[in-house]
Amino acid sequence: MAQSSAAATQLRKELKQMQKDTDIPGISCGLVNDNNIFEWEVMLMIPDEVKYYGGANFRAHLVFPPNYPLMPPTFTFQTPIPFHPNIYPSGELCISILHPPEEDKYGYEDASERWSPARSPEKVLLSIISLFSDPNPDSPANVEAARLLREEKEGKNKEFRKRCRACVRESLGEE
């Protein structure tokens, strides 16, 4: 319970700092329930100039474990779920910095790419926003999105772009 109490204290401090800091572009955070510091509601506002996803506002939940910061939070997009190679259709996000700090048994990730207690929620959220600028189709959570992105880059079709723009419109309440 001491770890959970320490985690709660740290999370209160980090949330307060993020809410106060006006230099963090594209991120808004609050609590899902005022009595639970371990579950945050997040709004990610994707910059207009980002190809495919520019102008979108995506809602998500960032849930911290009782042993935070030793273990990473989980991040799940809420409806609408972005059509993205690194986002599962369920809304769960596949990004190395949210993987537990132990050694990758499959050998795909360096330990330096995985969770570290030195990472803050702010750094995590900024990394997630940057993933919209640079999707990784080589490590897909959504195989269809990865395939369509590759085809788009090869000039074969524009289906990826269409699906992303529909997602952006839905995130803005236009569909």
C-alpha positions in Angstrom: 0.0 0.0 0.0 3.0 2.3 0.6 3.9 2.1 -3.1 0.3 2.9 -4.1 0.4 5.9 -1.8 3.7 7.1 -3.2 2.4 6.6 -6.7 -0.8 8.6 -6.0 1.3 11.5 -4.6 3.6 11.5 -7.6 0.6 11.3 -10.0 -1.2 14.2 -8.3 2.0 16.3 -8.7 2.4 15.3 -12.4 -1.2 16.0 -13.3 -1.1 19.3 -11.6 2.0 20.3 -13.4 0.6 19.2 -16.8 -2.6 21.1 -16.2 -0.6 24.2 -15.2 1.9 24.0 -18.0 0.7 26.0 -21.0 3.8 25.0 -23.1 2.5 21.5 -23.8 0.9 21.7 -27.2 -2.0 19.4 -28.1 -2.6 17.7 -24.7 -5.4 18.2 -22.2 -5.7 15.9 -19.1 -8.1 15.4 -16.2 -9.4 12.7 -14.0 -12.1 10.2 -15.2 -13.3 10.2 -11.6 -12.2 12.8 -9.1 -11.7 10.1 -6.5 -9.2 8.1 -8.6 -5.8 9.7 -9.4 -4.8 6.4 -11.2 -7.2 6.9 -14.2 -6.8 10.0 -16.4 -8.9 11.2 -19.3 -6.8 12.6 -22.1 -7.5 14.7 -25.1 -4.9 14.6 -27.9 -5.3 17.4 -30.4 -3.3 16.5 -33.5 -1.6 19.4 -35.2 -3.2 20.5 -38.4 0.0 19.9 -40.5 0.2 16.2 -39.6 -0.4 14.1 -42.7 -3.5 11.9 -42.5 -4.6 12.9 -39.0 -4.2 16.7 -38.9 -6.8 18.5 -36.9 -8.2 15.4 -35.1 -9.1 15.4 -31.4 -8.8 11.9 -29.9 -10.0 11.0 -26.5 -8.2 8.3 -24.5 -7.8 6.9 -21.0 -4.4 6.7 -19.4 -4.5 4.2 -16.5 -1.6 3.9 -14.0 -0.8 0.8 -12.0 -0.4 0.9 -8.2 3.3 0.4 -8.6 3.8 3.4 -10.9 6.4 4.6 -11.8 8.1 1.2 -11.7 5.7 -0.1 -14.3 4.1 1.7 -17.2 0.5 3.0 -17.5 -1.8 1.6 -20.2 -3.2 3.9 -22.8 -6.5 3.2 -24.6 -8.3 5.3 -27.2 -12.0 5.9 -26.7 -14.5 6.2 -29.6 -13.7 7.1 -32.3 -10.7 4.8 -32.4 -8.1 6.1 -34.8 -7.4 4.0 -37.9 -3.7 3.6 -37.4 -1.1 0.9 -37.9 -0.1 1.1 -34.2 -3.5 1.1 -32.6 -5.5 -2.1 -32.1 -9.1 -2.0 -33.3 -10.0 -2.2 -29.5 -8.3 1.2 -29.0 -5.2 -0.2 -27.2 -2.0 1.4 -28.3 1.2 -0.5 -29.3 4.2 1.7 -28.5 7.5 0.6 -27.1 7.7 3.1 -24.3 4.6 1.6 -22.7 6.0 -1.9 -22.7 7.3 -3.2 -19.3 10.9 -2.6 -18.6 12.0 -6.2 -18.6 14.0 -7.7 -21.5 12.0 -8.3 -24.7 11.8 -12.1 -25.1 11.3 -11.7 -28.8 14.3 -9.4 -29.3 12.4 -6.7 -31.2 13.0 -3.8 -28.8 16.1 -2.5 -27.0 15.7 -2.0 -23.3 16.2 1.7 -23.9 13.0 1.8 -26.0 10.8 0.3 -23.2 9.3 1.8 -20.1 11.6 3.6 -17.7 10.5 5.1 -14.3 12.2 8.3 -15.6 9.5 8.8 -18.2 6.6 11.1 -17.3 3.0 11.1 -18.5 3.9 14.2 -20.4 6.7 12.5 -22.3 4.5 9.5 -23.0 1.7 11.6 -24.4 4.1 13.7 -26.6 5.5 10.4 -27.9 1.9 9.2 -28.8 1.2 12.5 -30.6 4.4 12.0 -32.6 3.3 8.5 -33.6 0.5 10.2 -35.6 3.2 12.0 -37.6 5.3 8.8 -38.2 3.2 5.6 -38.0 5.2 2.4 -37.9 3.8 -0.1 -40.3 6.6 -2.6 -39.6 5.3 -3.4 -36.1 1.5 -3.2 -36.6 -1.3 -3.6 -34.1 -3.7 -3.0 -36.9 -2.5 -5.1 -39.9 -5.1 -3.7 -42.3 -4.0 -0.1 -41.5 -0.4 -1.1 -42.0 -1.1 -2.8 -45.3 -3.1 0.2 -46.6 -0.4 2.7 -45.4 2.3 0.7 -47.3 0.0 0.6 -50.4 -0.6 4.4 -50.1 3.2 5.1 -49.9 3.7 2.9 -53.0 1.0 4.9 -54.8 -1.3 1.9 -55.2 -4.4 3.5 -53.6 -5.7 6.2 -51.4 -7.8 4.0 -49.1 -5.6 4.7 -46.0 -5.9 8.4 -46.4 -9.7 8.1 -46.8 -10.1 6.0 -43.7 -7.9 8.4 -41.7 -9.8 11.5 -42.8 -13.1 9.8 -41.9 -11.7 9.1 -38.5 -10.6 12.8 -38.1 -14.1 14.0 -39.1 -15.7 11.6 -36.6 -13.3 12.8 -33.9 -14.6 16.3 -34.5 -18.3 15.3 -34.5 -18.7 15.8 -38.2 -19.9 12.2 -38.9 
